[in-house]
Amino acid sequence: MKVEEVPQDLKYFNRGLVRDQNYALDSEGKYQKVWSDGWEPKNDALDVALEDDKDNEERCRMELYEPEEFHGFELNLDHRSASHCENGVISTMLRFYGIELSEPMAFGLASGLFFAHIPFIKMQGMPVTAFRTLPGSLFKRIMKLYGIKTKTLRFLSEEKAMKTLDKVLLGQKIPVACVVGIYDLPYYPPEYRMHFNGHNICIIGKDEERDVYSVLDPIITEKATISGALLRKVRFAKGGSYPPMGQMYWVTSVPKELPELKPIILKSIRKTCWFMVSQPGFIKVAGANGIIYLSRRIRKWEKKMGARKARQNLVQIIRMLEEIGTGGAGFRFVYAAFLQEAAEKTGISCLNDYSMRLTEIGDLWREFAFKASRIYKKREGENYTYDDLGDLLQTIGEREKAFFQDLDRTAKEYMK
């Protein structure tokens, strides 16, 4: 995707701070961060999801956040946007300790790229389709690579969770990350508020007199504030799967000397390749196998489930790909940006070629999202079918398999 191709289909983002952060190629073939005001296929998926949503009446009563001045203790950390929350929080927290790590580098070093289509695990009543590794795994892997010590806590008591947050934030004067539910975050457009409880934000200050916290949320355009009562509510979100239980995490110590970057880049690349192509053929749901598996299943959806259920399943995949999955081909562009940066930092120029190959695959994922939207919105004159989607996924799966096999061989060669 090129910079000029980044979509700006403003619809649901016109009343808030949330924006998509895309990675796209400039005129010199270099990846740049570009704000997007939304994309038609994603907006269409949201339209379909909202048709039968039980919370529409409540959404109509939701008030949207208005920025306000913050007074109180606040760490000296500027706001920087990211395409995905966990990547952005990692970069923010490391920056506080003097470690500059871009979002693509954080994602790549954490071996975050993955794919899985798991029919026997449900999210909102439909099979889980994931385009990255498990939430929380990125933070743990990055810290382990750098030898940084951290602590993570979950709570049964809301009061204890808030007191512990204040103790670390105000007592140690360090940033604290929290895992929260999206549904009650005030700066989200009402239409985007879903019962998803895996969002990461970074707390960097508190006005004790007014009980208001200063928040760096990587997917919004500026620093925000949130009341103590509301922060407590989102930390203990009740709706949706996997309650966050007040989860918070922070850095406890940083080594004096950090590891050399080139070896850990190559190690991380090989781990990502292992995630994508190590599975034997009988493990159908994961890696490149999972994409090919989905290509076979998607052809049968309409006949097996009926038109309405097939449409809902398709919408769920696009939302995971484009809404929860970075608004740009399910992290493929982010990883391509990582490979480009890795080429510069390691001197391994052929990683630039791999970056371009993955960019082309990312463009195929965007084509998949576009064609899928024409099916679930029933656009006149565009008669795409589930077989068309299956054919495209088959191509993507085969290309990703070849890509990661080749990339693994290259990384292995440079590790000798």
N, C-alpha and C positions, 0 to 999 in steps of 0.2 A: 504494500500500500504506500502510495506517495503522499507527501504533505498536502498537495492540492486535492487529493481524493478523500481526505478525512471528512466524514459526513458532518453536516451542520443542520440537522433536521430538528430544529427547536420545536418542542411540543410540551413535554413534561418538565423540562429543565428551566422554564421561563420564570419560575417564581422561587428561586432558592440558590444555595451555594453549591449544590452537587453538579459536577460535570464529569464527563468521561475524559480520561487522560490516555490518548493513543500514542503509539510509537510508529512513526512513518518516515519514509526516506525523503531527504531533501534533494535538490537538483544535483548535488555532488555525490549522491548515493550514501549519505551519512544519516543514521537514525537520529531523529529529533522528537522531543515531547511536544505534542500538539493537543490543545483543548478541543473537545468535540461537544456540541450541544445535543447530541443524540443521533440515532440512525433509524431510518424508516422501518427496516425489518424488526429492530428491537422494540420500537414504539408499537408496531403492529402486534408483536407477541404480548406486550403489556396490555394492549386493548383487549385481546382475546382472554387473557388471564383475569382481567377485571370484570368481564361479562358476568361470570358466575361467582364473583368474589362476595363472601358474606359480610365483609367489612366496608363495603362501599358507602353505606349510610354513615358509619363512623368517620370515614375519610372526609366526608363533606363537612364535618364539624371540626376537623383538625386545623389548628392555627399554624402558620408557617413562621419559622424563626426569623427574627429581625436582629441584625448585629447590634451589639451594645458595647460600650467601653468597659474595660476590665480594670478593677482596682484591687490590689492585694499582692501577695507573693507570687512571682512568676519567674520561671527559669528563662535564661536568655537563649531561646531557641526560635528561629524563624520558621514560618510555615513553608513547606514544600509539597507540591502535589505529587501523586503517584497514580498509577493505573490500578493498583490493587492494594488493599489496606495493610495486609501483613508485610508485604515488601516495604511499603512506605514507613510503617512503624519501625521496622528493623533499621532502615536508613536513618531515621530521626534519632533513635536511641543511640546508635553508634556515633552519630555526628556530635552528640553531647560529650562523648568521651574522646573527641578529636580524631575519629576514624571516618574518613569520607568514603562512602560506598554508595554508588548509584543504585537506583532500583533494579535495572537489568542485571548488574553485577551481583546484587544481593540475591535475586531470584535464581541466577545461574549457579552461583556458588552453593546455594541451598538445594540444588538439583530439584527445583520445584516443578519442572515440566512433567506431565504424565497424561494418561488417558485411561478411563475405565467406564464401562457401561455395565451396571450390575442390576439385573432385573429383580433379584431377590431382596434387595435393600431399597426401601421406598423413601422418597422425600415428597411431602405433600401428596401422598398417595400414588406417586409415579416413580418408575425406576430411576435410580441415581445415575447420572452421567457426569463424570468429573473430568476436568481438563488440567488439573494440577494435583499435587500430592496433598495429604491430609492437612487440615488447618492446624497450625501450631508447629508443624514439622520444620517449616522454613526457619523460624527463629532458633529452634534447638540445634539444627545442623550448622547454621552460620556461627553460632556461639561456640560450638564444639570445634569447628575448623580453626577459629581464632584463639582458642584456649581461654575464652571468656566465661567466667562463672556467673550463673543466673539463679534466680529463685522464682518459682511459680506456686501460687496458692489458690485454692478454691474454698468456698465457705458454705456452711449451712445457715449461719446467722448473717442477716443483712447488716445489722449494727456493727458486728465485728469486722465485716468486710470493709465498711466505710472508715472505721477507726484505723484499720491496718493501712488502708490507702493513705490516710492523712499522716500516719506515723512515718511511712516511708517517704512520701512526697515532701512533707514539711520538716520532718526530723532529719532526714539524710540529704534533703534538697537535690533530689535526682528525679528524672522522668519515670513515670510508671505507666505501663501499658495495661489496658483493660479489654477484655472480650465482652461484647455487648450485643443485645438484640437491636435490630434496625427499626422495628415497628414504631417505637416511641421516640426515636431521635428527631428533635424538633426541626433540624435544618434539612431533613429529607423531604422532597416533594411528597405529598400524601399518596400519590399513585405508586410511588416507589417503595412505600413502607410495607414490607413483607415480614412474616414471622421467621426470619433468618437470624440465628443467634450466634453467628461466628464472625462478627465484624470486630475489627481491631482499631482502637483509638489510643492516643497517647495523652495522658494528663500531665500538664506542666505547671500548674499553678492553682491557687485557691484564694478567694476573698472570704476570709473567715467570718467577717461581720455579716455579709449577705448570704453566705453559704452558696457560693457560685464557683465553679471550677473552670479553668482555662484548658481548652482542648485543641490538640492538633489531630485532625482527622484527614488522612492523606487524600481522600477522594473529594474533598470540598475545596473551594477556591481560596479560602482564607481561614485564619484562626477563628475559633468560635468559643462560646461559653455555654455552660449547661448547669442548671441548678443541682444542688446536692440531692434533692428529692427525685429529680428525673434521672440523674446518674445512678442512683440506687435502683430505680425501676428498671433501667435498661441492663444493668449488671445482673439483675435477677429476673430477666424476661420470662414470662410464664408461657406464652404461646410458642408453637413450633417444636421441632425436635431438638434434642440435646441442649437442655437449659445451661446457660453459661455459669451458673452458681458463683457469681461474683469473681470469676477468674481474673487474676492480675499477675503480671510478671515484670521483673526488672533485673538490671545488671547489678551484681554484687562485687565483682572485681575484674579488672582488665590487666593482662600481663604487660610487663614493661616492653617486651619485644614481641612484635607480631610476626607470623610466619611469612615466608616468601610467597608472593602471589602466584607465580607461574605453576609450581607444583600443585597447589590446591585448586587452581582453575582446571588443570588437566584431570585431577582426581575427581572433581565435581562433574566434569563432562562425561567421564566414563560411568559415573554412577547414574546420571540421567539416561545414558544409552542403555544401561542395564535395566532401568525401570521400563524402558520403551520396547526393547527387543529381546530380553533374556527369557521370556516366558515360553515354555514348550507349547506346541500346538493345541494340546488338550486344555490349557488354561486360556479360555476364549475371551474373558471379560476385560483383560488388562493390556496396556501398552498398545502397540500397533495391531496386535491380534484383536483387541477390543473394538477398534475402529472397523475392522473387517466384519467382526461379529455383529456390530450395530448395522452395518450395510445390509446384512442378510435379514436381520429382524425387521428393519424398517419397511422392507418391501411387503411384509405380511400384515402390517399394522391395520390397515383399513379393512381388510377382509376379516381379520381375526378379532379386532376390537370394535369395529364400527367406525363411521366417519368422525363422530364427535370425540370419542376417546382417543382415536389416532391423532386428531388435531390437537388435543390437550397435551399429549405426550410430545408432539413435535414442538409445541410452544415451550414446554419445560426444557427441552434440549437447547433451544435458542436462548432462553433466559440464562441458562447455565453457561453457555458459550459467550454471549455478548453482554449480559447484564452483570451477573456475578463473576463471570470469567474475563473481565478486564475491558469489555467493550472493544474488542479487536482480535478476533480469531483465537480465542481461548489460550492466551499466553504465548502463542507461536511468535508473534511480533516482538514480545518482550524478550524471549529467548534469542531471537535473531539479533536483537540489539545487544544482548550479552555477548554473543559470539563476535560481533564486530568490535566491541570494546576489549574483549579478550585477545583478539588479534593484535590490537595496539599495545596492550600491556605485556604480552608474552613475546611479541615479535614473530609469532607463527602466522604468516600472512594468509595461508590457505583457509584459516578460519573465516576470513571475509567471504570466500567462495561459499562456505557452508551457510553463512548468514544469508546470502542471497538465495540459496536453495530453499532455506526454511521460510524466507519471505514469500516465495512462490507458493509454498504449501499453505502458508497463512492466508494468502489471497484465495486459495481454493476453499478454505473454511468460510471465508466471507461470501464466496459464491454459493456455498451450501446454505448459509443463513438467508441470503437473498431469495434463493429458489424456494426454500421452505416457507418464507413469509408469503410468497405468492400462492402457496397451497392453503395455508391456514387463513389467509384473508380473501381467498377466492377472487383474485384479480382477473378481470375480463381480458381475454386475448392472450393470457399467459398460462397455458395448460400444462404446467409441470406436474409430474406424478411422483409417487413414492418410489417407483422404480428408478426414476431419474436421480432421486436423492441417493438411492442405494448404489447406483453406478458411480456417482461422485465420491461417496464415502469409500467405495472399493479402491478407487484411484488414490484417494488421500492415504488410506491405510497402507497401500503398497509403496507409495512414495515415502511415507514416514519410516516404514520398515527399512527400506534401502538407505535412506538418509542417515538414520541412527547407526546402522551397521557400518557404513562408511566412516562416519564421524568417530565411532569407537575405535576403529582400526588406526585412524590418524592420531588420536589422542594417545593410544597405546604406543605408537611408534615414537612419539615425542617424549614419552616418559622413560624411555630406555637410557 
